[in-house]
Amino acid sequence: CWGLLLHFSFLRYFLTNPFLSEYNLQLEAMHSNLKKFDPAVDKTFLIALSGILWSIVGIALCNLAVGWLSETAGQTVVWLGAAGTVLSLLIHHFGFLKLVDSNIKRILSKQGKVCIFAFQPWKSYLIILIMIGMGMFLRHSSLPKPYLAVIYIGFGGAMFLSSLRYHRNFFKLLFKS
């Protein structure tokens, strides 16, 4: 009870003190000035950006993998490429599609313009950093590159295939409006 009374008395002091209320006005003015620099975009653009980024990363990963496989001779290339393709279909179907669908649903549920960095939830940025770190670690490890190519084709192909869901939703939104 006393804590609540102290809280309300401090709040009344804060709001009635001329120096602090002027400080409040300055903070509000600064906030409205910063609002001009808010990187907000239309949801349609955000879905297109997501699809483009997923496509670029998927193609880049597959490109690295194909480069490593091109240094391998014989029938091994076919088997490793096929294994990477099967892995990409599995990752796409059982992993990334759910993620993409939840991202699209989350983006479309937002009202008005959306922050340009909201194409992924904030907690996913940590996962992205971990995956980038693991990729760098694997690329510089002693693991033979042809075997590493299977993993890169798996994730790269899955990202590219999943990006098609973003592109499809973008075109649906584009022709709907």
DRENTIMAR-562143 format. One record per atom (N, C-alpha, C, O): residue number from 1; residue in one letter; x, y, z. Coordinates in Angstrom, 3 decimals. Example, Ala and Ser with C-alpha at 12.3 -4.5 7.8 and 13.67 -1.06 7.14 Angstrom:
BEGIN
1 a 13.190 -5.690 7.800
1 a 12.300 -4.500 7.800
1 a 13.200 -3.300 7.800
1 a 14.236 -3.319 8.465
2 s 12.850 -2.250 7.080
2 s 13.670 -1.060 7.140
2 s 12.900 0.030 7.870
2 s 13.409 1.138 8.039
END
This chain:
BEGIN
1 c 0.832 -1.187 0.000
1 c 0.000 0.000 0.000
1 c 0.880 1.256 0.000
1 c 0.652 2.192 -0.767
2 w 1.913 1.252 0.899
2 w 2.788 2.427 0.937
2 w 3.558 2.586 -0.370
2 w 3.794 3.700 -0.839
3 g 3.946 1.448 -0.948
3 g 4.668 1.510 -2.216
3 g 3.824 2.117 -3.315
3 g 4.324 2.884 -4.138
4 l 2.541 1.777 -3.332
4 l 1.627 2.334 -4.321
4 l 1.450 3.828 -4.101
4 l 1.421 4.602 -5.058
5 l 1.329 4.243 -2.815
5 l 1.181 5.655 -2.496
5 l 2.427 6.426 -2.921
5 l 2.323 7.510 -3.495
6 l 3.618 5.862 -2.638
6 l 4.856 6.518 -3.065
6 l 4.936 6.598 -4.589
6 l 5.394 7.598 -5.141
7 h 4.491 5.548 -5.256
7 h 4.512 5.543 -6.715
7 h 3.637 6.662 -7.275
7 h 4.052 7.383 -8.182
8 f 2.425 6.806 -6.733
8 f 1.528 7.851 -7.228
8 f 2.032 9.242 -6.873
8 f 1.873 10.173 -7.663
9 s 2.634 9.400 -5.701
9 s 3.160 10.716 -5.343
9 s 4.346 11.080 -6.235
9 s 4.492 12.237 -6.628
10 f 5.203 10.093 -6.558
10 f 6.311 10.358 -7.473
10 f 5.791 10.704 -8.859
10 f 6.303 11.618 -9.505
11 l 4.772 9.975 -9.324
11 l 4.185 10.247 -10.630
11 l 3.588 11.649 -10.683
11 l 3.746 12.354 -11.679
12 r 2.884 12.065 -9.586
12 r 2.310 13.411 -9.545
12 r 3.426 14.449 -9.560
12 r 3.314 15.461 -10.252
13 y 4.505 14.213 -8.806
13 y 5.641 15.124 -8.791
13 y 6.265 15.225 -10.183
13 y 6.584 16.317 -10.651
14 f 6.433 14.084 -10.833
14 f 7.045 14.042 -12.160
14 f 6.212 14.827 -13.178
14 f 6.764 15.540 -14.016
15 l 4.888 14.696 -13.105
15 l 4.024 15.362 -14.086
15 l 3.836 16.842 -13.799
15 l 3.602 17.624 -14.721
16 t 3.937 17.245 -12.517
16 t 3.698 18.656 -12.188
16 t 4.971 19.471 -12.104
16 t 4.898 20.699 -12.127
17 n 6.132 18.846 -12.007
17 n 7.384 19.562 -11.925
17 n 7.647 20.235 -13.272
17 n 7.691 19.554 -14.296
18 p 7.824 21.556 -13.290
18 p 8.010 22.263 -14.575
18 p 9.240 21.792 -15.345
18 p 9.200 21.675 -16.570
19 f 10.334 21.520 -14.630
19 f 11.533 21.081 -15.325
19 f 11.307 19.716 -15.972
19 f 11.660 19.512 -17.134
20 l 10.720 18.785 -15.226
20 l 10.512 17.445 -15.744
20 l 9.449 17.405 -16.831
20 l 9.575 16.631 -17.780
21 s 8.407 18.221 -16.716
21 s 7.391 18.217 -17.774
21 s 7.968 18.790 -19.064
21 s 7.590 18.365 -20.156
22 e 8.898 19.768 -18.943
22 e 9.566 20.285 -20.141
22 e 10.457 19.194 -20.748
22 e 10.553 19.067 -21.969
23 y 11.094 18.425 -19.893
23 y 11.907 17.303 -20.352
23 y 11.028 16.283 -21.073
23 y 11.423 15.728 -22.098
24 n 9.833 16.041 -20.527
24 n 8.875 15.142 -21.181
24 n 8.524 15.634 -22.574
24 n 8.470 14.842 -23.515
25 l 8.285 16.921 -22.716
25 l 7.950 17.481 -24.029
25 l 9.107 17.321 -25.005
25 l 8.900 17.033 -26.184
26 q 10.331 17.508 -24.505
26 q 11.498 17.328 -25.363
26 q 11.619 15.874 -25.817
26 q 11.953 15.603 -26.970
27 l 11.346 14.938 -24.897
27 l 11.392 13.523 -25.261
27 l 10.341 13.188 -26.311
27 l 10.609 12.438 -27.249
28 e 9.138 13.748 -26.149
28 e 8.079 13.489 -27.129
28 e 8.449 14.062 -28.495
28 e 8.199 13.429 -29.521
29 a 9.045 15.263 -28.517
29 a 9.461 15.870 -29.778
29 a 10.564 15.039 -30.436
29 a 10.558 14.840 -31.650
30 m 11.516 14.553 -29.623
30 m 12.584 13.732 -30.165
30 m 12.021 12.422 -30.714
30 m 12.462 11.941 -31.758
31 h 11.055 11.852 -30.014
31 h 10.446 10.607 -30.475
31 h 9.726 10.811 -31.798
31 h 9.810 9.962 -32.686
32 s 9.018 11.928 -31.941
32 s 8.314 12.172 -33.208
32 s 9.306 12.446 -34.337
32 s 9.041 12.100 -35.489
33 n 10.450 13.066 -34.017
33 n 11.476 13.282 -35.043
33 n 12.105 11.964 -35.475
33 n 12.383 11.767 -36.657
34 l 12.332 11.055 -34.518
34 l 12.913 9.753 -34.855
34 l 11.928 8.889 -35.631
34 l 12.339 8.021 -36.400
35 k 10.640 9.115 -35.439
35 k 9.615 8.328 -36.123
35 k 9.740 8.479 -37.648
35 k 9.348 7.579 -38.391
36 k 10.281 9.608 -38.112
36 k 10.468 9.826 -39.547
36 k 11.446 8.826 -40.145
36 k 11.365 8.504 -41.331
37 f 12.374 8.331 -39.322
37 f 13.403 7.414 -39.803
37 f 13.037 5.950 -39.576
37 f 13.876 5.066 -39.750
38 d 11.799 5.692 -39.191
38 d 11.338 4.331 -38.958
38 d 11.337 3.577 -40.287
38 d 10.661 3.993 -41.228
39 p 12.093 2.464 -40.378
39 p 12.178 1.735 -41.656
39 p 10.951 0.847 -41.886
39 p 11.073 -0.372 -42.004
40 a 9.780 1.463 -41.948
40 a 8.540 0.706 -42.129
40 a 8.214 0.593 -43.618
40 a 8.378 1.546 -44.380
41 v 7.751 -0.587 -44.012
41 v 7.393 -0.849 -45.405
41 v 6.040 -1.549 -45.447
41 v 5.538 -2.038 -44.435
42 d 5.478 -1.584 -46.619
42 d 4.216 -2.278 -46.830
42 d 4.422 -3.788 -46.670
42 d 5.500 -4.305 -46.964
43 k 3.391 -4.488 -46.207
43 k 3.492 -5.936 -45.981
43 k 3.801 -6.686 -47.280
43 k 4.518 -7.686 -47.264
44 t 3.267 -6.211 -48.388
44 t 3.526 -6.858 -49.672
44 t 5.010 -6.802 -50.008
44 t 5.591 -7.786 -50.465
45 f 5.619 -5.634 -49.777
45 f 7.050 -5.481 -50.035
45 f 7.864 -6.381 -49.107
45 f 8.873 -6.954 -49.517
46 l 7.420 -6.501 -47.858
46 l 8.137 -7.321 -46.889
46 l 8.125 -8.797 -47.284
46 l 9.126 -9.494 -47.117
47 i 7.005 -9.269 -47.802
47 i 6.924 -10.659 -48.256
47 i 7.814 -10.857 -49.485
47 i 8.479 -11.886 -49.611
48 a 7.827 -9.873 -50.393
48 a 8.712 -9.967 -51.562
48 a 10.174 -9.972 -51.132
48 a 10.973 -10.748 -51.656
49 l 10.523 -9.119 -50.192
49 l 11.900 -9.060 -49.696
49 l 12.303 -10.385 -49.063
49 l 13.423 -10.854 -49.265
50 s 11.408 -10.985 -48.305
50 s 11.683 -12.279 -47.686
50 s 11.971 -13.330 -48.747
50 s 12.939 -14.082 -48.636
51 g 11.137 -13.382 -49.770
51 g 11.334 -14.348 -50.841
51 g 12.642 -14.141 -51.572
51 g 13.344 -15.099 -51.893
52 i 12.967 -12.891 -51.833
52 i 14.215 -12.585 -52.542
52 i 15.423 -12.998 -51.699
52 i 16.363 -13.604 -52.213
53 l 15.395 -12.668 -50.400
53 l 16.524 -13.032 -49.531
53 l 16.672 -14.545 -49.406
53 l 17.784 -15.067 -49.482
54 w 15.562 -15.248 -49.217
54 w 15.636 -16.707 -49.120
54 w 16.166 -17.298 -50.428
54 w 16.957 -18.242 -50.403
55 s 15.737 -16.748 -51.572
55 s 16.215 -17.243 -52.875
55 s 17.712 -17.021 -53.032
55 s 18.439 -17.921 -53.453
56 i 18.169 -15.818 -52.693
56 i 19.589 -15.487 -52.849
56 i 20.462 -16.387 -51.981
56 i 21.473 -16.913 -52.446
57 v 20.072 -16.562 -50.723
57 v 20.873 -17.400 -49.825
57 v 20.848 -18.854 -50.294
57 v 21.877 -19.529 -50.270
58 g 19.684 -19.340 -50.720
58 g 19.593 -20.713 -51.213
58 g 20.464 -20.941 -52.437
58 g 21.157 -21.954 -52.532
59 i 20.429 -20.003 -53.370
59 i 21.252 -20.121 -54.579
59 i 22.738 -20.045 -54.229
59 i 23.547 -20.778 -54.798
60 a 23.099 -19.165 -53.299
60 a 24.511 -19.033 -52.907
60 a 25.031 -20.324 -52.272
60 a 26.146 -20.759 -52.563
61 l 24.224 -20.932 -51.410
61 l 24.649 -22.189 -50.783
61 l 24.795 -23.302 -51.820
61 l 25.759 -24.066 -51.790
62 c 23.834 -23.384 -52.731
62 c 23.914 -24.408 -53.787
62 c 25.103 -24.154 -54.709
62 c 25.750 -25.096 -55.165
63 n 25.386 -22.902 -54.979
63 n 26.522 -22.549 -55.831
63 n 27.840 -23.014 -55.203
63 n 28.701 -23.562 -55.892
64 l 27.992 -22.794 -53.897
64 l 29.197 -23.294 -53.210
64 l 29.286 -24.810 -53.323
64 l 30.350 -25.362 -53.602
65 a 28.157 -25.473 -53.103
65 a 28.137 -26.939 -53.137
65 a 28.477 -27.469 -54.520
65 a 29.237 -28.430 -54.641
66 v 27.931 -26.864 -55.556
66 v 28.214 -27.311 -56.924
66 v 29.698 -27.104 -57.247
66 v 30.309 -27.922 -57.934
67 g 30.263 -26.017 -56.753
67 g 31.699 -25.785 -56.950
67 g 32.534 -26.879 -56.317
67 g 33.513 -27.339 -56.905
68 w 32.154 -27.296 -55.125
68 w 32.890 -28.373 -54.463
68 w 32.688 -29.701 -55.180
68 w 33.622 -30.495 -55.295
69 l 31.481 -29.944 -55.657
69 l 31.220 -31.208 -56.358
69 l 31.905 -31.257 -57.716
69 l 32.237 -32.339 -58.199
70 s 32.120 -30.110 -58.332
70 s 32.764 -30.100 -59.647
70 s 34.220 -30.553 -59.564
70 s 34.808 -30.943 -60.573
71 e 34.800 -30.504 -58.370
71 e 36.173 -30.956 -58.181
71 e 36.253 -32.470 -57.934
71 e 37.338 -33.044 -57.842
72 t 35.082 -33.094 -57.831
72 t 35.018 -34.533 -57.577
72 t 34.783 -35.252 -58.895
72 t 34.044 -34.766 -59.752
73 a 35.399 -36.387 -59.054
73 a 35.278 -37.121 -60.318
73 a 34.425 -38.376 -60.113
73 a 34.281 -38.887 -59.003
74 g 33.871 -38.845 -61.224
74 g 33.217 -40.151 -61.239
74 g 31.770 -40.146 -60.781
74 g 31.099 -39.116 -60.720
75 q 31.332 -41.345 -60.466
75 q 29.946 -41.609 -60.087
75 q 29.602 -40.992 -58.724
75 q 28.428 -40.807 -58.401
76 t 30.605 -40.682 -57.947
76 t 30.393 -40.123 -56.612
76 t 29.599 -38.821 -56.674
76 t 28.761 -38.559 -55.811
77 v 29.863 -38.010 -57.692
77 v 29.173 -36.730 -57.840
77 v 27.669 -36.937 -57.942
77 v 26.899 -36.206 -57.320
78 v 27.246 -37.921 -58.718
78 v 25.820 -38.178 -58.914
78 v 25.181 -38.575 -57.590
78 v 24.110 -38.075 -57.244
79 w 25.829 -39.469 -56.849
79 w 25.269 -39.933 -55.579
79 w 25.220 -38.818 -54.540
79 w 24.237 -38.693 -53.811
80 l 26.261 -38.021 -54.468
80 l 26.272 -36.918 -53.500
80 l 25.244 -35.847 -53.878
80 l 24.567 -35.299 -53.009
81 g 25.133 -35.556 -55.166
81 g 24.126 -34.592 -55.624
81 g 22.717 -35.077 -55.347
81 g 21.852 -34.307 -54.930
82 a 22.493 -36.375 -55.585
82 a 21.166 -36.946 -55.311
82 a 20.864 -36.930 -53.813
82 a 19.736 -36.643 -53.412
83 a 21.850 -37.231 -52.999
83 a 21.654 -37.192 -51.543
83 a 21.322 -35.773 -51.071
83 a 20.451 -35.587 -50.221
84 g 22.018 -34.775 -51.626
84 g 21.727 -33.376 -51.284
84 g 20.335 -32.965 -51.712
84 g 19.654 -32.224 -51.003
85 t 19.905 -33.449 -52.886
85 t 18.563 -33.117 -53.377
85 t 17.482 -33.724 -52.493
85 t 16.499 -33.061 -52.161
86 v 17.664 -34.989 -52.111
86 v 16.697 -35.636 -51.212
86 v 16.669 -34.914 -49.861
86 v 15.602 -34.685 -49.292
87 l 17.850 -34.560 -49.358
87 l 17.921 -33.828 -48.096
87 l 17.205 -32.488 -48.205
87 l 16.507 -32.080 -47.277
88 s 17.372 -31.799 -49.334
88 s 16.705 -30.499 -49.494
88 s 15.184 -30.650 -49.522
88 s 14.470 -29.812 -48.971
89 l 14.691 -31.699 -50.151
89 l 13.242 -31.925 -50.170
89 l 12.715 -32.219 -48.764
89 l 11.636 -31.754 -48.394
90 l 13.464 -32.980 -47.993
90 l 13.051 -33.287 -46.624
90 l 13.068 -32.044 -45.734
90 l 12.119 -31.792 -44.991
91 i 14.141 -31.278 -45.813
91 i 14.239 -30.051 -45.012
91 i 13.149 -29.062 -45.425
91 i 12.529 -28.419 -44.578
92 h 12.925 -28.950 -46.719
92 h 11.880 -28.053 -47.226
92 h 10.521 -28.455 -46.685
92 h 9.791 -27.618 -46.155
93 h 10.178 -29.718 -46.813
93 h 8.833 -30.166 -46.451
93 h 8.599 -30.209 -44.941
93 h 7.562 -29.759 -44.454
94 f 9.562 -30.749 -44.210
94 f 9.345 -30.958 -42.781
94 f 9.856 -29.822 -41.894
94 f 9.562 -29.803 -40.699
95 g 10.606 -28.887 -42.447
95 g 11.155 -27.817 -41.622
95 g 10.788 -26.426 -42.070
95 g 10.118 -25.684 -41.352
96 f 11.230 -26.074 -43.263
96 f 11.120 -24.686 -43.679
96 f 9.706 -24.256 -44.066
96 f 9.361 -23.088 -43.889
97 l 8.883 -25.157 -44.586
97 l 7.531 -24.747 -44.973
97 l 6.729 -24.235 -43.788
97 l 6.014 -23.241 -43.909
98 k 6.838 -24.900 -42.647
98 k 6.138 -24.435 -41.440
98 k 6.654 -23.065 -41.019
98 k 5.876 -22.197 -40.623
99 l 7.953 -22.876 -41.106
99 l 8.557 -21.598 -40.747
99 l 8.088 -20.494 -41.679
99 l 7.721 -19.409 -41.227
100 v 8.099 -20.764 -42.976
100 v 7.671 -19.766 -43.956
100 v 6.187 -19.426 -43.768
100 v 5.806 -18.256 -43.793
101 d 5.364 -20.445 -43.583
101 d 3.930 -20.201 -43.393
101 d 3.666 -19.366 -42.140
101 d 2.822 -18.471 -42.153
102 s 4.393 -19.663 -41.056
102 s 4.189 -18.862 -39.836
102 s 4.700 -17.439 -40.026
102 s 4.103 -16.502 -39.496
103 n 5.796 -17.253 -40.774
103 n 6.289 -15.897 -41.055
103 n 5.288 -15.117 -41.890
103 n 5.014 -13.952 -41.601
104 i 4.745 -15.742 -42.913
104 i 3.762 -15.064 -43.773
104 i 2.520 -14.707 -42.966
104 i 2.004 -13.594 -43.076
105 k 2.044 -15.637 -42.165
105 k 0.863 -15.392 -41.335
105 k 1.121 -14.237 -40.365
105 k 0.263 -13.376 -40.174
106 r 2.312 -14.226 -39.755
106 r 2.658 -13.162 -38.810
106 r 2.749 -11.811 -39.501
106 r 2.276 -10.807 -38.967
107 i 3.353 -11.776 -40.682
107 i 3.483 -10.517 -41.417
107 i 2.109 -9.994 -41.822
107 i 1.820 -8.808 -41.660
108 l 1.268 -10.871 -42.343
108 l -0.054 -10.442 -42.805
108 l -0.966 -10.029 -41.660
108 l -1.903 -9.260 -41.877
109 s -0.722 -10.515 -40.449
109 s -1.576 -10.155 -39.312
109 s -1.263 -8.766 -38.766
109 s -2.058 -8.211 -38.008
110 k -0.131 -8.203 -39.135
110 k 0.247 -6.882 -38.629
110 k -0.586 -5.804 -39.312
110 k -0.967 -5.930 -40.476
111 q -0.857 -4.749 -38.564
111 q -1.650 -3.639 -39.077
111 q -0.731 -2.550 -39.637
111 q 0.326 -2.271 -39.072
112 g -1.137 -1.948 -40.733
112 g -0.374 -0.843 -41.311
112 g 0.962 -1.284 -41.859
112 g 1.143 -2.423 -42.288
113 k 1.904 -0.337 -41.834
113 k 3.248 -0.643 -42.320
113 k 4.014 -1.421 -41.262
113 k 3.738 -1.315 -40.066
114 v 4.982 -2.207 -41.725
114 v 5.728 -3.119 -40.859
114 v 7.208 -2.765 -40.955
114 v 7.689 -2.360 -42.014
115 c 7.925 -2.918 -39.848
115 c 9.373 -2.689 -39.839
115 c 10.036 -3.626 -40.852
115 c 9.678 -4.800 -40.951
116 i 10.982 -3.107 -41.586
116 i 11.622 -3.872 -42.653
116 i 12.366 -5.102 -42.121
116 i 12.598 -6.051 -42.869
117 f 12.739 -5.095 -40.844
117 f 13.445 -6.235 -40.266
117 f 12.489 -7.286 -39.714
117 f 12.936 -8.277 -39.136
118 a 11.183 -7.089 -39.882
118 a 10.181 -8.007 -39.311
118 a 9.876 -9.182 -40.237
118 a 8.897 -9.894 -40.013
119 f 10.686 -9.403 -41.269
119 f 10.415 -10.562 -42.128
119 f 10.733 -11.861 -41.392
119 f 10.291 -12.933 -41.804
120 q 11.489 -11.769 -40.317
120 q 11.737 -12.900 -39.419
120 q 11.411 -12.413 -38.012
120 q 11.611 -11.235 -37.716
121 p 10.918 -13.278 -37.146
121 p 10.773 -12.859 -35.745
121 p 12.152 -12.600 -35.144
121 p 13.148 -13.162 -35.599
122 w 12.206 -11.750 -34.125
122 w 13.492 -11.344 -33.568
122 w 14.296 -12.517 -33.046
122 w 15.523 -12.517 -33.152
123 k 13.630 -13.524 -32.483
123 k 14.392 -14.672 -31.957
123 k 15.035 -15.476 -33.079
123 k 16.011 -16.189 -32.841
124 s 14.511 -15.377 -34.290
124 s 15.097 -16.110 -35.414
124 s 16.436 -15.526 -35.847
124 s 17.246 -16.220 -36.462
125 y 16.676 -14.256 -35.531
125 y 17.966 -13.674 -35.888
125 y 19.102 -14.375 -35.137
125 y 20.199 -14.524 -35.676
126 l 18.849 -14.801 -33.910
126 l 19.852 -15.545 -33.168
126 l 20.127 -16.888 -33.846
126 l 21.280 -17.305 -33.957
127 i 19.080 -17.556 -34.294
127 i 19.235 -18.839 -34.990
127 i 20.016 -18.635 -36.292
127 i 20.861 -19.456 -36.648
128 i 19.730 -17.548 -36.990
128 i 20.445 -17.244 -38.242
128 i 21.934 -17.056 -37.961
128 i 22.777 -17.577 -38.692
129 l 22.256 -16.315 -36.906
129 l 23.668 -16.107 -36.560
129 l 24.357 -17.429 -36.206
129 l 25.503 -17.660 -36.590
130 i 23.657 -18.282 -35.478
130 i 24.223 -19.590 -35.132
130 i 24.456 -20.416 -36.391
130 i 25.493 -21.066 -36.519
131 m 23.501 -20.397 -37.324
131 m 23.661 -21.166 -38.569
131 m 24.806 -20.622 -39.417
131 m 25.547 -21.396 -40.024
132 i 24.956 -19.315 -39.465
132 i 26.077 -18.725 -40.211
132 i 27.397 -19.155 -39.573
132 i 28.339 -19.526 -40.273
133 g 27.459 -19.103 -38.245
133 g 28.670 -19.535 -37.539
133 g 28.983 -21.003 -37.779
133 g 30.139 -21.372 -37.988
134 m 27.945 -21.844 -37.749
134 m 28.166 -23.271 -38.011
134 m 28.628 -23.498 -39.440
134 m 29.490 -24.341 -39.690
135 g 28.059 -22.748 -40.383
135 g 28.479 -22.876 -41.772
135 g 29.932 -22.486 -41.960
135 g 30.674 -23.150 -42.684
136 m 30.336 -21.401 -41.300
136 m 31.736 -20.981 -41.392
136 m 32.657 -22.020 -40.757
136 m 33.730 -22.319 -41.282
137 f 32.221 -22.569 -39.618
137 f 33.021 -23.596 -38.951
137 f 33.171 -24.828 -39.849
137 f 34.274 -25.353 -40.007
138 l 32.078 -25.280 -40.428
138 l 32.129 -26.465 -41.294
138 l 32.966 -26.226 -42.544
138 l 33.710 -27.104 -42.982
139 r 32.840 -25.035 -43.113
139 r 33.575 -24.730 -44.335
139 r 35.082 -24.741 -44.088
139 r 35.855 -25.083 -44.983
140 h 35.502 -24.370 -42.883
140 h 36.930 -24.327 -42.565
140 h 37.386 -25.570 -41.802
140 h 38.529 -25.635 -41.349
141 s 36.505 -26.546 -41.659
141 s 36.874 -27.779 -40.951
141 s 37.584 -28.739 -41.911
141 s 37.749 -28.454 -43.098
142 s 37.991 -29.862 -41.371
142 s 38.687 -30.854 -42.188
142 s 37.714 -31.796 -42.908
142 s 38.143 -32.719 -43.601
143 l 36.423 -31.566 -42.745
143 l 35.416 -32.374 -43.433
143 l 35.599 -32.223 -44.940
143 l 35.684 -31.099 -45.435
144 p 35.661 -33.330 -45.679
144 p 35.849 -33.228 -47.138
144 p 34.714 -32.426 -47.788
144 p 33.538 -32.623 -47.482
145 k 35.089 -31.544 -48.668
145 k 34.116 -30.638 -49.299
145 k 33.004 -31.365 -50.061
145 k 31.866 -30.900 -50.022
146 p 33.267 -32.472 -50.748
146 p 32.150 -33.148 -51.425
146 p 31.057 -33.615 -50.456
146 p 29.875 -33.584 -50.799
147 y 31.443 -34.046 -49.251
147 y 30.444 -34.465 -48.268
147 y 29.745 -33.253 -47.653
147 y 28.559 -33.302 -47.327
148 l 30.489 -32.190 -47.505
148 l 29.898 -30.943 -47.019
148 l 28.910 -30.381 -48.051
148 l 27.940 -29.712 -47.696
149 a 29.168 -30.660 -49.309
149 a 28.278 -30.198 -50.379
149 a 26.871 -30.766 -50.219
149 a 25.895 -30.110 -50.582
150 v 26.759 -31.974 -49.683
150 v 25.441 -32.579 -49.460
150 v 24.638 -31.706 -48.494
150 v 23.461 -31.436 -48.737
151 i 25.262 -31.268 -47.409
151 i 24.589 -30.419 -46.429
151 i 24.224 -29.074 -47.051
151 i 23.118 -28.573 -46.846
152 y 25.148 -28.489 -47.807
152 y 24.888 -27.191 -48.429
152 y 23.790 -27.286 -49.484
152 y 22.960 -26.382 -49.584
153 i 23.767 -28.353 -50.267
153 i 22.680 -28.535 -51.234
153 i 21.367 -28.733 -50.482
153 i 20.327 -28.221 -50.896
154 g 21.415 -29.475 -49.379
154 g 20.213 -29.705 -48.587
154 g 19.604 -28.414 -48.088
154 g 18.418 -28.163 -48.305
155 f 20.390 -27.596 -47.427
155 f 19.863 -26.346 -46.883
155 f 19.612 -25.310 -47.970
155 f 18.600 -24.610 -47.932
156 g 20.518 -25.203 -48.936
156 g 20.340 -24.230 -50.016
156 g 19.125 -24.536 -50.866
156 g 18.332 -23.647 -51.176
157 g 18.981 -25.803 -51.244
157 g 17.817 -26.185 -52.042
157 g 16.524 -25.999 -51.275
157 g 15.523 -25.558 -51.841
158 a 16.533 -26.335 -49.976
158 a 15.335 -26.148 -49.153
158 a 14.979 -24.677 -49.021
158 a 13.803 -24.315 -49.048
159 m 15.981 -23.836 -48.881
159 m 15.698 -22.393 -48.784
159 m 15.131 -21.871 -50.099
159 m 14.186 -21.083 -50.101
160 f 15.706 -22.310 -51.213
160 f 15.192 -21.846 -52.500
160 f 13.762 -22.334 -52.725
160 f 12.898 -21.556 -53.129
161 l 13.508 -23.614 -52.466
161 l 12.152 -24.140 -52.638
161 l 11.154 -23.435 -51.722
161 l 10.028 -23.152 -52.133
162 s 11.555 -23.153 -50.499
162 s 10.665 -22.468 -49.560
162 s 10.449 -21.014 -49.944
162 s 9.402 -20.440 -49.643
163 s 11.429 -20.414 -50.604
163 s 11.253 -19.021 -51.046
163 s 10.131 -18.903 -52.074
163 s 9.532 -17.839 -52.231
164 l 9.855 -19.995 -52.766
164 l 8.773 -19.963 -53.757
164 l 7.419 -19.709 -53.091
164 l 6.520 -19.145 -53.716
165 r 7.267 -20.116 -51.835
165 r 6.034 -19.856 -51.099
165 r 5.886 -18.354 -50.849
165 r 4.789 -17.806 -50.964
166 y 7.000 -17.691 -50.507
166 y 6.967 -16.230 -50.352
166 y 6.593 -15.569 -51.675
166 y 5.746 -14.677 -51.706
167 h 7.222 -16.003 -52.769
167 h 6.941 -15.403 -54.077
167 h 5.479 -15.607 -54.469
167 h 4.839 -14.689 -54.981
168 r 4.955 -16.797 -54.232
168 r 3.555 -17.075 -54.562
168 r 2.617 -16.157 -53.781
168 r 1.669 -15.612 -54.348
169 n 2.875 -15.982 -52.486
169 n 2.043 -15.098 -51.675
169 n 2.193 -13.638 -52.097
169 n 1.226 -12.877 -52.049
170 f 3.388 -13.247 -52.506
170 f 3.596 -11.885 -52.992
170 f 2.737 -11.617 -54.224
170 f 2.065 -10.589 -54.305
171 f 2.759 -12.541 -55.183
171 f 1.974 -12.332 -56.405
171 f 0.466 -12.395 -56.124
171 f -0.311 -11.697 -56.776
172 k 0.056 -13.213 -55.175
172 k -1.351 -13.226 -54.776
172 k -1.763 -11.862 -54.230
172 k -2.812 -11.332 -54.597
173 l -0.933 -11.297 -53.353
173 l -1.225 -9.982 -52.779
173 l -1.176 -8.892 -53.831
173 l -1.983 -7.963 -53.814
174 l -0.227 -9.010 -54.746
174 l -0.046 -7.991 -55.777
174 l -1.256 -7.923 -56.709
174 l -1.718 -6.835 -57.053
175 f -1.763 -9.077 -57.114
175 f -2.879 -9.073 -58.065
175 f -4.231 -8.954 -57.367
175 f -5.244 -8.685 -58.013
176 k -4.250 -9.152 -56.055
176 k -5.476 -8.998 -55.287
176 k -5.813 -7.529 -55.097
176 k -6.983 -7.147 -55.122
177 s -4.780 -6.697 -54.907
177 s -5.032 -5.272 -54.632
177 s -5.074 -4.424 -55.860
177 s -5.277 -3.213 -55.767
END
